[in-house]
Structure formats: structure tokens, C-alpha cells
């Protein structure tokens, strides 16, 4: 008879993943698929060829099923929804969705808003905006977000890669995607970031007190002087030394001495302004950097004339005096160590830019000399 006219068959990779596992049922379904692909009855003698084709389809189905069930990712197919609708219907999702996200395939495919309901609330606004923009433009989208498993409440980091394609059966545009569990990768990244921060902190901070160390202080002083020259600011360096600290170590041990230094560091920070930098120079010596101090000036002469300005007060000296008084007062309270309370005093020297020195090296030397002058005099921090 007249040869049967044939039309394009559905893509087995899309349909055969849904077949039952039984070979007899799979064969019956495969025969139905192939029968649907012809417009007329089968020609006599074609049964063997048809059975061979069905067995081949089953074999290909099994390969695909093995891939879908064992790949460490969630494959999915979404219907292309309207941007901004908030509805993201799923046509197919792989079995790994239960392992990775703690949701059954039925729950996922039957709930259009399940993506929203279980995504971390902090990530949902950005993820939705990006996905809606992607639905408008098409192409490829890569997202990273957190998903809260409904079965145990654990947070899973997901990398979601998707792209648009055309359904070979219906001709409609669909979204093909794959979700990877990248939680371990994110945890590793966080540990590495923390380690880098700790290394950077240790490079510029004193390990005992947590204060800035000498390299950070020197760098900050240079930056402060650069700003001061540009904006006519004043800068103050306070040099602080603990009086009789060696006696603490000798009498109570180094652990007690370390605790005393930590307490002193905390008190110095409480006396400084928020913009000031407190550093440990080493041993029982500390430094304070008071920067960006506005000078007090008054213009002289008639209005509009180019005349010199008169300096009214050394604001740097006033600020330094105020901070020094606070430091001395803070040390009046005893320091509680393991088995004893001790009261310590501090010697505080200072140097003010630009009146006492104009560069960092000279400022440090002048502040050091000022501190030793105070130490050798009767205890009056004026």
C-alpha cells in the first residue's frame, strides 16, 4: 500500500524521563510514542522495526534517567511566566530536589510559589528582580542565593544556572535550569575571608591588647599630617608610659602584667575621641593620635583687604590637655588583677603639629622627650 506519512516525533530526552521503570510498561509507552508519530496505520512487516526502535528508546531513556538521578544537582524545566507575576510554574524537576532542598518533586511542581516561600528572605527581593529581568530579555541567568530547607530548617547555598529554550513538542518557550548545592564552597570562602581578615588584623594590631601597632600608627600619622598641611589642621601625638610597671611583673608575674596592660588599653580607648587612634608602641608604652583638629583663627584688618590672620589659641594644646586629664582621671580607679588590686599612674607627653614639630619623626621624638620630662617631674599632668 501507500507508504505511511510521518511527522516529527517528540524529543525522547524530554518525555522518556517520565516513563515507569518496568520494561514492559516502558515498552508499551514507547510504542505509544512511536505510534503517535505516524499519520496512518503501520505497514505490514514494520512491527519488528518498531520494536527495535522502542528498545533503543528504552536504552536511551535508561541512560538519561541514570544521569538525572545521580548527577549532584537539581535539573528543572519551568514554564515561561509573565515577568512580575510572582508565579513560576515548574513543568519538571529532577529527583535530587528532595536530597538538596528537602522538598518532594510533587510539592515542587504543584506549588508555583514554592521558590519564594523557602528562599532566604534577605535574598528573595534580589533573586526575584533578577529573574523577572531575565524573563524579559531571555538568554542566560546565573544566580546565587540561600534556600531554607523545610524539613530541617538548614540553610543551603544554591547556584542556579538557567537559559531559555523552545519546547520541541509544543513550540513554547521554556526555561531549562540546574541548581547546584554550593554550601561547602561558600563555607570555605567564608573561612578564607575570615583568615585573611585575621592576618590583616594581626599585621596592624597588637596581639595582647588589640590596639593598633606601631606600623599602623606611623602610617596613620603620615596620613593625618598630609591632611593637616592641606586643610590647616593641627595634629597631636600623645606618648603614654606606665609608671613603675616593672614592679607589677616582678611582684605578681607576667600574666598579671598582661592583664594590667589590657585594662590600661581599654581605659585609654574610653578617654579618646571616636576619631582618635590609640596604639601600643611596645612594652608599657602607648601612643594616641589626635588628628584633624581645626585651628582657631581671626582675620585682622579691614574687610576685603589681603592681611595676615591672627592665631587665637592652640586648639591642639587644648584638645591634648582635655584628653590627658581624662586619662589621668581614668587611672585613679584601681586595677583588679588575679589576687590583688593595684593603682597605677601614667606619664603623658605631647607634641602638637605645626607648633612643636612639622614632620612625623620630629613629632615622635618631641612627644617622647615630653613624656620623660613629665616622668621626672612631680606627678602633675598639666
N, C-alpha and C positions, 0 to 999 in steps of 0.2 A: 504494500500500500504506500500511500504518500508518506514521506518521512515526516516525523513529528517536528513541529517548530519549537525551538527552545528559547527561553529568556534567561536573563542573568539570575543566578541563584544567590541567596543570602550568603553573607560572609560567614563561613564556619567559625572563624575566630571570635565572632560576636555572639552567635547563637548557641554553639555547641558547648560552651562553658556552663550552660544551664541544664544540660542533659542529666538524666539519672545515671547512677553508677552501674547498674545492671546492664550486661552486654545485650541481653535480649531486648530490654526496653530501649537502650541506646540505638540498637539496630532498627527497631521499629520507628523510632523518632527520625533517624537518619533517612529511612525510606520515605517517610512523610515529607521531609525537607526536599529530597530529590524529586519526588512525585510532584510537589508543588512547583517545581522549576520547569515543568514541561506543560505545553498548552493542550496536548492531546494524549490519548492513551498510549501506553508503551507498545512499541513494536514487538512482535513475537521474536523471542530469542534474546531480548535485551535484559532479561532477569538476572543472568549471570554477571553481566557488566554492571548492572545497578547494584547488586550485592557487593561486588568488588569495590565499587565507589563508596558504598556505605561503610564497609570495613576500613577503608582508607580514612574516611571522615572520623570514624571512631578512634583510630590510632592518633590522628592529629588532635582530636579532642582531648585524649588522654594526656598527650604531651603538654597541651595548653593548660589543662587542669592541674598537672603537676607543678607547672610554673606558677600559676596563680596561687596555689595553696601553700607553696613552700618559699616563695620569694619573701624576704623580710621587709615587706612594705604592703600598703593597702592600695589596691587598684580600684578605681571607681569611674563611673560614667554618669555625668549629670546632664539633665535636660537644660538647654539654654533658656534661662528665665529672663524676665524683664529687669533691667538694672533698677535698683532702688526698691524692688518689690519685697525684699526680705525673705523671699521664698526660693529655696534652692533644691528642687526635687531631684532625687537620685534614681537613675534607671538601673544601675548595677553597682555593687560594692563587693570587693573580694572578702573571703572568709577571714583574712588576717585582721579585719576591723575589730573582731572580738578580742584578739590577743593584744593588739596595740592600743586600742582605745576603750576596751571594756564594754562594747555595745554590740548586740547581736545584729546580724545582717538585716533581719526583719525590722528591728527597731530603727535602723539607719534608713532603710529605703521607704519606710512608711511615715517617717517624720520629716517634713520639709524643713523644719526649723531646728533640727537636732544639732546642726553645726553651731548655731547661735547659742542654744541652751547650754552647751557643755564647753564652749570656748572660754578661756580665762577672760573675765570681764574687762581687764585692762587692755587686752589685745583685740577685743571684738570690734570697736569702732574703726580702728585702722584696717583690720582684715576685711571688714565689710566694704569700706570705701575703696580699697584697692581692687577687690573682686568685682564690685559694680563698675568701676572704671574699665576693668579688663573685659567685662561682658559687652561694653560699648565698642571697644577698639579691637577686640579679638587678639590673636597671636598667642604669646606665651606669658604665663604668670608664675613667679616663684615667690612664695610667702613662707615666713617662719612665725609661728605663734604657739601659745601654750593651750593645751586641752586638758580639762579636768575629767578624769575617769569617773563615771557614775557608780561603778561597782566598788571602788575603794577610796575615792577622793584624791588619788595621787595625781600630780601634775606631770603631763607628758609634753615635751617639746616636739613639735611637728614641723617638718619641712614639706611643703605642699607645692608640687610642680604640676601645672596643668596647661593644656592647649586645646584650641577648638579644632573640630574635625567634622566631616559630614557622614552621617549615618548611611551605610551602603544600602540599607533596606528602605528606609523612609525618605532619605534625602534631606532630612532635617539636620541642622547644625547642633552638634553635641559637644560636651566638654569631657575630654579624656584626661584623667589625672592620676597621680600616685602620691601617697603620703608616706614619708619616712619618719621613723622614731629617731630623733637626734638628741635625745635627753642626755645620753652619756657624753656626746660631743660637747653639748652646752655646759655640762658639769665640768668637763676638762678645761674648757675655755675659761670658765669662772675661776677655777683653781689657778690656772696660769696667770690670769689677770690679777688675782689676789697676791700671788707670789711676786709678780712684777711690782705691784704697789708696795709690798713689804720690803723688797730690795731697794726701791727708790727711797722709801721712808728711812731705812737704815743708813743709806748713803748720806742723808742730810739731817739726821736726828741722833740725839744721844740715846743709847740703848737703856741707860739707867733711869733717866728722868722723862724721856720722851720729848724733851725740848729740842729746839734747833741746835745743830752743832756749829763748830767754828766755820767750816766751809760755807754753810748756808748763811750764817751771819755776815761773813765777809762779802758774799755775793749780794745780799740784800742791802748792805751798807753802800756798796758801789752804785746800785740802782737808785737808792734814796738820794745820794749826792748828785747823780745825774738829773733827777727831777728837781732838786733844790736849786741847782745852777740855772735851770730853765725857767723856774717859776718864782725864784727869790724866796724859797722856803728856808727854814732853819732845820738842822738835824742834830739830835743829841745822842751821844753814846754814854751809857752808864756802866761803870765797871764795878762789880759787886764781889766782895771777898768775905768769906765766913771767918769770923774771929775765933781763934782757938779751936779750930775744927780737929786738929791732930789729936787733941786731948780726948775727943769723943771716940775716935778709933782706938786709941791706946787703952782707954778705960772700959769701953763696952764692946769693942770688936768692930770689925768692918761691916758686918750686917747691920748693926745699929747705925753706923756712919752712913751707909747707903740709904737707910730709911730716913735719916735726918735730911739728906740731900734731896730726896723725893718730896718731903714736906716743904722744904725751902723753895723748891722749884714751883710747887703748887701755889705757895703764897706769893711768889714773885709774879706769877701769871695773873693772880687776882688783883694785884696792885697796878698792873699795866693797863693801858687803854686797849680797846679792841684792835686798833690798827698797829699797835706796837709789836715788836718781835722780842721774845725772851729766849736766850740761848745759854747753854752750858759751855764755857770755854774749856773746862777740864778741871779735874780735882775738885776743889771747893770754890771755884771762881765762876761767876755768871756774868752775862752781858745783856743789856737792854738797848734796843734801837728804837728811838722815838723820832719818827720821820714826818715829813710834810707839815711842819709847824709854820703857820702863817705869821710873818713878822708884822709888828705894829708900826705903821709909818704915818707921817703927816706932812702934806705939802706945805712949802713956805713960799712967800712972795705973792704978788698979785695974781688974780685968776687969769689964766691963759699964758702966763709967762713960763719960759723954759728955765725953771730953777731947780735947785737940789732939793731932795726930800730929807726931812729930819727924822731920825730914828728915835722913837719914844721909849721903848722898853725892849729888853732882850727876852722875847717870848720863850725862846728855847730854855733860858735860865729859869723862867717862871714855871714852865712845864716840868723841867727836871727837878726843881725844888719840891713841887707838889708830889711827884711820883716817889721821890726819895723819902719824903715824910710818911707816905703811905707804907713804904717798905719797912721803915724803922718801926712804925706802929704795929705792923703785922707780926714782927718778930718779938714783940713783948709777950705774946702768949707762949707758954711752954710747949715743947715738942714731946709727945708721948712716944717713947721707944718701948722695947720689949718689957723691961723691968724697971724703968726709971723715966722720969720726965726731966728734960733739960731745957734751959733757956739760953739761946744763942743771940749774939749781936752780929751786925754786918757793917762793913766799911764800904761806903759808896762814893766812888769818884766819878767825875763827869767831864765831858768835853762837848762844846757847842760849836757847830759849823754855822756861819763862817768866822765867828769871833775868836775862837781859840785855835782853830786849825782849818785848813781848806782841802785836805785830802785824807783818804781813809787811813793810811799808815800813820800819819801825824796825829790823827784823832785818837787812834787806839793807844799810841804811846802817851798822849796827853791824859787820856782817861785813866790809864794805868798809874801814871805818876800822881794824878789827883787822888786816886784811891789809897796809895801808900802814904800820902800826906795826911789823909783823914785817919788812917790806921794808927799813925804815930802820934796823933793829937788826942786830947781828951775826947770822950765819946759825945760829940755834938755834930749831928748831921746837917749842919747849916751850910 
